[in-house]
Amino acid sequence: MSTEKKITEEQLKSLQEKNAAVQQLKVYIGDVEGQKHILLHNLVTAQDELQKTLKSLEEEYGKVSINIQDGSYSEVTEEEA
């Protein structure tokens, strides 16, 4: 008949707590990665919208450099382009 060997209750409790902490961190990382995916998708969408707006402004004003702070613009010469 074999005798079952066990670690101490204190060691078991410590091991279980550390394992639970690791598992919880993995869950948090999964959540953050999900949020990152959503944010990256939103970034691509925002960049597409910006490009559409810039194209629309270029169609209306031609090739110009627009000051994003006050809306003023100046024509872009071929050398600057």
C-alpha positions, 0 to 999 in steps of 0.5 A: 500500500503506497502512502500518498505524499503531499506538500504542506497546507501552507505550501499548497495555499501559496501555490494556489494563490500564485496560480490564481494570480497568473490565471487572472493576469492572463484574463486581463491580458486577453481583455486588453488585447481585445480592446487593442483590436477594437482601438486599432480598427477605430484608428484605421477607420479614423485615418480613412475618414481623414483621407476622405476629408483631405481629398475633398479639400484638395478637390475644392482648393487644389494642392494646399497646405492647411494649418490645422490650428486656424484653418488657413492654407497656402498653395503648395508649389511643385518643389514642396510637393 
